[in-house]
Amino acid sequence: MSSLPLPESQLSTKTGNEPDAPLVTDQSTRLPLRKVLTIFGVLQLVLFLSFMDQTSVSTVLPKISEDLGSADRIGWVGTAFLIATCSSQMILARFSDIFGRKFMLMAVICIFIAGNILCGFAQNAIWLFAARGLSGMGAGGLNSLAMIIVSDVVSLKERGRFQGLIAIAVGLGNGLGPLVGGGLSTISWRWAFWISPPFLFVSLFPIWFFLPQKPMAGGALAKIRQIDFLGSALSMAGAILLLVPLSGGGTIYAWNSALVISMLAVSIVLIGFFLAVQYGFAKMPILPLRIFRYRTVALVFASALCQGWVHYGQIFYLPMYFQEILGYSTTMSGVLLLPMVVIQPFTSTLCGQITTRTGYVVPQLRAGCSIWLVGVGMMYRLGKESGLGYLIPTLLIAGVGVGMTMQSTLVTAQAGAPASDRAVVTGARNTARSLGGAIGLSVCGNIRNMAVKSYLISIPGITSATASQIVTSGVSAVNDTDSTLRGEATRAVMSGLHNVFLSFIPVTALAMLFTYFIKAGSLLAGEISANAVFARTSVFTKRNLMRFKKKFKLLAGSLPTKRKKTVGSIQTKALSTRSSLLLLITYLQGYCAHYISSPASKRT
């Protein structure tokens, strides 16, 4: 039975450079191809159901608000989900280092199932919000655990290809969700929550039988003692107190209200305490601050924050443009979003193939941000008179940019940190993206509201009450018989959306700028180790090194060189292109790593 390459060797399994740092079990596993494909099929299924759930529920929100009588608060269904997802991803990722990937994956699936079942039985808004938060915790864990498991069973060089396959399930879930939700809403909105639990329950069986679980160090009590309870509590509380006012400020609560100010102030204090605990007190911190010493990881997190800002903004405000400005129905707006959503996984898969063949991922990340920047620039030009001939290419270009960056950021971050920090890096990257989305939605909401209100109050005859009503409810707040006011309301909403789309441009440019400070190294070098700059990988066999040496000689032999002998070594200065220098550096590092790490008796 054929098998995939074993992931890069982990020379150190400590979570820090300190001698007494707790050990993290290396959960990298070589599996037969049949088991790998089975595991990937299950991961695709659960992620498809997770993302389909998110987008289908947003379609049935009007039905829910009508049934539960909570039109003024119905937006908190999505807010509760996003807050729970954002605040739990890092914690659940770290728990997988303590309790194992298999146990935690099954646990978060059960949490997701329980949350959705409770959502379907909700009898009031508070019940629904709490249950939706439980679903968000499960969905956030699913997203992180799936990506971590991919990195466990697939080598770094192959990881882009398989992450691209995972992205197909994500894209299909995002694309089909609105259609499924629209169809189920004709029966009952409760089925939008109940459709996924049966399939998720069935997925537990192949996970149990096919996903391996390495023995974890310590007994149950020792594992519980490893949990950073204080850090978990501080991070959850800080995230919730930060995201609640950001999501509700300016709409449900005034920005200058005592509640918003106090929540923001307390959140800053709690986040400060959390960082202090992670730095000096936690034995196994949720977010080891040392990972920010790696420039690649820090830059990827910064770029992911900006990417989440724009991505979530597009998903939220483009349907508003379709409905409020172009006059399409809810279902049709979901169909119009398909060009941007569906092309993302296929672009991500193509990038994964390129990464696997070339060993380079950063150039694709840079190209993706650049293409995305073109897409949001075209988005700014959208208006009431824009036709499908301009709209569809705009969505396709933006979708290509999102697809190229979706998995590239993750693979780049994992390549830039020790293998022992793989789980926390994955969870932190997902958290950065979700946090960027939450902050972006809040800022964009206020940009839109201020622009709409300032446009309306400048028009004679429109009262402040009417302007506030249009800001809250959109063009639908205006009676169809009042064509003049409806036209002004449409132009006001379009001005607000123009400002939102304009804000995407500098944020996307900033995301792109961060990528140009990332070193574009080859994934053939493997993940860096906590105790070695260059980790030995299976690619540096003697045969591969000889082939590489011959190719380098052919390249260097065609270039003018000047040789100068020094004590114990020969320095070679070649007048070459940047690519040949990178080739030389990669070859020397690989040869040294192979020579130093091999037994003395086998050195040649």
N, C-alpha and C positions, 0 to 999 in steps of 0.2 A: 504494500500500500504506500503510495507516494505521500509525502508530507511537506509542509511548508517550512521555510528556514526558521530556526529558533531565534527569537528576538535577541538583541544584543546582550552580551554578557554583562552581568552586574558585578563589578569588582568590589563594590562596597554596598552593603545593605543597611548601613546606618543612616538615620535620618539627619544627622549632622556631623560635623567634623570633631565633636567632642568625643573623648574616649568612652564616656558613660552614656552616650546617646542610645536610645532604645532601638532595637533591631526591627526592620521591616522585612517581612518574608517576601522573597522574590517569587512572584506568582506567574512569571513567564513560563509557558508550557509548550512543548512540541507536541502537536496533535496530527493524527492522520488527516488527510485532505477531506475525507468523508465527514469526520466530526467537525472540522473547521467550517465546512459548508453548511452543516446542520445548525451549528451555533449562529452563523451569520444569518441564516434564514429566520431563526427565532428572534434575533436582535432586530432584523428588519421588520418583522411582524409587530413587535411591541412598540417600536418607534413609530411605525406607521399609525398604529392605533392611538398613540399618545398625541401626535401632532394633528391627526384627524379630529381627535376630541377637542383640541384647542380651537380649531377653526370652525368646526361644526357648531359648537356651543355659541360662538359669537353670532352665528346666523339666527339662532332661535331666541336671542335675548328679547326682542320685542314681544314674542309670545309669553316668555317668562314674566316680564314686567306687567303684562296685561292680566295674567292669571294670579300672580302674587300681589299685585297692586303696589309695585315699588319702582315706578318709572323714574323717579328722581334719584334712585340709588342703584339702579341696575348695573351701572358701569363697574361697581365694586365686585361683580362676579369675576371679571377679568383681572381687576386689581388684586383681589385676594389670591388668585392663582399665581400671578406674576411675583407678588411679594413672597409667597411661600416657596416658589421655585428658586428665586434669587437667594433667599436666606438659608436654604437647606443644602445647596449643591456642594459647597466646600465641606460641610460637616459629614454628609453621607459619603463623599469621596474618601475622606480620611477614615471613616468607619470601615470601608472596604479593605484598608490596610490592616485593620485590627481583627475583623471577623471573617475576612475573605470575600472575594468577588461573588462567588456563587450564593452564599447566604444573603448578602446585601441585595443582590439583584432580585432574588425571590422575595425578600422583605419589601422592597420598594414597589414591586408589582402588586403585592397584597395590599399595601397602603393605597395605591392608585385604585384598585378594585373597590376597596371599602369606601373611599371618598366618592367615587362615581355612583355607587349604589345609594349612598346617603343623599347625594345631590338629587337623584331621581325621586326620592321620597320626600323632598323638602316641602314643608307646608308654609314657610314664611321666609322672608329675605335673610334674616340673621342665620337661620339654619342653613340656607343655601350658601351664604358667604363662608361659613365655618367649614362646611363639607368641601367646598371648592378649594379652600386653602389646603385641606388634607390631600385632595387630588393633585394640587400643585406641588406639594412636597414629594409625592410619588413620582410625578412626571419629571421633576428636576433630578431626582435620583436615577431614574431610568436613562435620561439623557447622558448624565455623567458616567454611570456604570457601563453603558454600552460602549462608549468611547474608550474607557479604561480597559475593558475586556479585549477590544480590538488590539490595543497596544500590547496586551499580554500574550496573545496567540499569534501575532504577525510581526515580522521583523520591521525595523524602522524604514528600510528601503521599500518594502512592500506595503507599508501602512497607508500611504496615500491612495493606492488602488482600492483597498478594502474600505477605507473611510468614504471613498466616493460611492461605493456600492451601498453603504449605509445611508448616504445622502439621497439616494434614489427613493428610499422608503420615506424619508423626511419630506421630500418634495411631493411625492404622491399623496401623503397625508395632508399636507398643506393645500394641495390643489383640489382633492376630492372632498375635503371637509365641508366647505360651504354647500356643495351639491348634496351631500348626505344630510347635512343639517336642514337644508331647505325641504328635502323630501320627507324627513321624519317629522318636521313641524306640522305637516298636514295630518299626522296621526296624533302625536302628543309630544310636547317638548321634552318630556321625561325620557323618551327613548333616545334622545341625543346623548344622555348620560349612560343609559343602560345597554347600548349596543356594543360597547367595547369589553365590559367585564367578562362575558363568557369566553371570548377569544383569549383574553389575557390569562384567564384561569387555565385554559388548555396549554398555553405556552409554558406553564410551570413544569410540566412533565418532561419535555425534551431538555429543559435547562437542568433538571434534576439528574437525568440519565447521561447527558452528553458533556455538560460543562464540568471540567475537572475542578477539584478543590484540593489544593495542597494543604497538608497539615500546618496549622497556624501555631506559632510559638505560644506556650503558656496555656493554662486552663481557663475556664470561664471566668473565675474571679480575677485572674491576672489580666485578662482582656478588658474586663470592666474597669480595672484600675488604670489602664492605659488611656481611657477616654478622657479627653480634656473637657470636663463638665463645665468649668468656669468659662473657658473660652467659647464653648458652644452656646452657653446662655447669653454671654455678652454679645456674640456675633448675631444671634437671632434677634435679641432685643434691639441692638443698635440698628440692624437692617430694617426691622419693622418700623421703628420710630423715625427712621430716615425716609423710607419709601411711602409711608401713609401720608404725611403732609406733602411730599412731592407729588403724589398722585391726586390728592384732593385739594391742594392749595390753589386758590384762584377760581375754583368751581364750587365745591361743597363748602370749603372754609376760606375766609379771607386771609390773604398772605400776612396781614398785620394782626391777625387774631392771636389771643394769648395761647390758644391751643397749639396752633402751628408753630409759633416761636418757641414755646416750651418743649415741644416734641423734637424740633430740630436741635435745640441746645442740648437736651439730654442725650440725643443720639450721638452727637459729636463727643460728648464726655464718655459714653459707653464704648464708642469705637476706639477712643484713646486708651481706655483701660484694656480693651481687647488686644490692642497692639502691644501694650506693656506685658500682658500675660503671655502672649505668643513669644515675646523676646526673651523673657527671663524666668518664667515660672512653669510653663507647661512642659511635661516630659515628652509628650508626643503632640506638638501643636497642630491645630487645624490648618493654619496658614504659616508654615515656617518662613520667617522673614528673610532667611538666607537666600531663598530662591530669587529675590529681587537683586541680589548681587550679580546674577547672570544677566548681562545686558540684553540678550535675546529674549529672555522670559519677560523682563520688565517692559521692553518695547512691544512685544506681542500683546501683553495685557492692555497697554495704553491704546494700541490700534484696535483691539477687540472692543474696548469701551466705546470708541468712536463708531465702529462698525455697528454695534448694537443700537446706538442712538439712531442712526440713519435707517437701519433695517426695520426696526419696530415702527419707526415713523412712517416708512413707506407702506407697510402692511395696514396701518391704521388710517392714514390720511388719503391714500389713493382711492379706496372704496367711498370715502366721503366725497371726493371729487367726482367720481362716477355718478353718485346718487344726487348730490346737491347741485352740481353744475351741469352735468350732461343729462340728468333726469332718468337714469337707468334704475331698474328695480334692484332689490337686495340680491336676488339670485343672479341677475345679469351682471351685477358688479363683481360677484365672485367669479363668473366666467371670464370677464375682462382681465381679471388679475392672473388668470392662468398662464399667459405667456411669460410673465416674470417669474412665477412660482415654479412652473414645470421645467423650464430650461435650467434652473439652478442645479438640480442633482446630476443632470447629464454633463453640464460643464464641470462640476466637481469630480465626476467620474473620469472625464477626459484628463483633468489635471492630475488625478491620481495615477493614471497610466503614464503620463509624461514624467511624473516624479519617480515612478518605479524604473523607467527606462534610463533616465538621465542621472538620477540621484540628487537632483536639485529641486528645491521647493520655493525658496525665497523669490527668485525671479517671477514665478507665477503669482505669488502674493502681491508683488509690486504691480505686475500687469493687471491683476484683478482690481486693485484699488484704482488704478488709472482708468480702466474701462468703466468702473462704477462712477467715477467722477464725471466722465462724459455723459453717462446716463442721467445723473441727477442734474447736470447742467441742462440737458434736454427737457427734463421734467419741469424745470423752472419756466420753460416756454409754453407749457400747457395752458390752455384757456378755454373759454366757452365755445369757441369756434373750431377747436382742434378736432380733426377727424381721425378715424382709425388708421389712416395712412401714416400719420405722425405718432399716434399714441402707441401702436403695437411695436414699432422699432424702438421707441423710448423704453418700453417695458422690457423688451428683449435685451437691450444693451445693459440696462440696470441689473437684470437677472443674471446675465453672464458675469458681471462684476461680483455680484453676491456669491454666485456659485464658485468662482475662482478663489475667493477668500474664505469661504465657509470652513473647509477642512484644512486649507493651507496654514491658517493661523494655529490650529491645533497641532499639526505635525511639526511645525516650526518650534512651537513652545516645548513639545516633548523632546525634540532633538537638542534643545538648548539647556536642559536640566539633567541632573543625575537620574538614572533609572529608578532609584529608590523614591524619588519625589514625583514619579509619573502620575500617581493618582491625585495628589494635591495640586499639581500643575494643571491637570485636566479640569478638576473642579473649579479652580480659581479662574481659569480662562472662561469657562461657561458662566461663572458668576459675574465676571467683568462684562461679558456681552449682555447678560440680563440686566445688570445694574445700569449699563449704558442705555438700554432700552427704556428702563423706568425713568431715568433722568431725562432722556430725550423726549419721551411722551409728555412729561410735565412741562418742560421748557417750550416745546412746540405748541402745546395746548394754550399756554399763556400768550405766545406770539400770535397765534391765530385769533384768540379772543380779543386781545388789545387792538389788533388791526381791524377786525370786524366792527368793534364798537366805535373806534375813532372814525372810521369811514361813515358809519350811520349817523352819528351825532353831528357830523358836519353838514348833513343834508337838512334843509329847512322842512319842518312839518313832522319830523320823526322824533318822538319823545324818547326820553331815557328808558322808560319802561318797555317800549316796543323794541328798542335797540338791545336791551338785556335779554328779552325773550328770543330774539333772533340769534343772539350769541349762544344761548343755551340750547335752543331746539333747531336752529338752522333755518333754511328756506321754508321748510314745512310748517313753520309757525305762522306764515303769512297766508291769508285767505287767497284762494285761487282767483277770486273775482277782482281783487285789487292788483291789476297787472303792473301798475307803476311801482308800487311798493315792493312787489315780488321781484321786479327787475333790479331795483336798487339792492334788495337783500341778496340776490344772486351775485351781483357785482361786489358787494361787501364780503361775502363768504369767499369769493374768488381772490379778493385782495389778501384775505387772511391765509388762504392756501398758498398763494404766491410767496408770501413771507416765510411760510413753513418750508416750502421747497427751496427757497433761497438759503435758508439756514442749513440745509443739507450739504451745500457746496463747500463751505469752509470746514465743516466737520469731516467730510469725506477726504478733503485735501489734507487735513491733519492726520487722518488714519493712514493715508498714503505716505506722508512725510516720515512717520515713525518707521515704516518698513524700509526706508532707504538708509537707516542707521543700523539695520540688522546685517550681520555678516552673512554673505551668501555662500556658506560652506556646503560641501557635499554630504548627503546623508550616508554615503559609504563610510564615513568616519564613525558612525554610530553615535549613541547618546554619550554625553560626557559623564565621567564617573566622579564621585566625590573625592576619590584619591588619585585620579589620573586625568590629565588633560585629554588624553586620547584613549578610548576604550578599544581593546582588541575585538574584532568581529570576524565572523566566518568568511568574509570576503577576502581577507588577507592570507589566503593559503599560499603555499610556495608557488604553485602553478600560476595563480592569478598575479602574484608579484612579478614573476618572470615575464608574463605577457605585458604587464603594465610597464616594466622596465624597457622592453623592446619598443613599445609604442613611444615612450618618452625619448629614447635614443633617436628614433626616426624623426621626431619633431625637433629635438635639439640639434641634430646633426645638420639640418638645413639652415641653421642660424649661425651668424658670426659670433664666436666666443673668444673670451680672453681668460686664460688660466693663470692663477697665481698660487704658488705653494706657500703654506703656512705650517707651523709646528703641529704635527699630528693630523693634519687635514688638508684638503684641497678645496679652495673656494672657486666656484665656477660662476662667472658673470656672463649671462646670456642676454643679448639684445633681443628681447622677445615681446610678444603681446601679453596682455594681462592673463589670458587664459592659459598660456604656457607656464607662467609663474605659479598660478594656482595648481596646475598639474604637477609641477615640481614639488610644491609644498605638500600636497596630498600624498605623493609617492614617498617622500622622505618620512613623513609622519607615520604612514602605514608600515613602511619597512622597519622603522625603529620600534614601533609598537609590537610588531611580529617578532623582532629579534630579542627585545628585552623580556617579553613575557614568555618566550619559549624556553624549555630546559636547556642547560648549557651543553648537554651532550648532543642536542639536535641542531645547534647553531652552525651555520655555514659561513 
